[in-house]
Amino acid sequence: YVYNDASQLVSSNGTTTGWSYDKAGNETAAAPVNGTARTGETWTDHGQLKSITTVGTTRALTHAGTDNTERTALADTTFH
């Protein structure tokens, strides 16, 4: 693995294309892992992943507020 000065991944197993980051340093796209690239990653103003696209399908994430038990939902799966 190779990282840039901002500690962002820029190369893995010789692959040096496919990664991009927004001004806040959040990953917005990633090179393929096991043949599947991530594209169109969007983030909230609080640095939480808002949506992610893989294989042409975009999935939205929702996050609980800080007054609730922290939960994240991705499609039909909820993480605690």
Order of alpha helices (4+ residues) and beta strands (2+ residues): beta-beta-beta-beta-beta-beta-beta-beta-beta
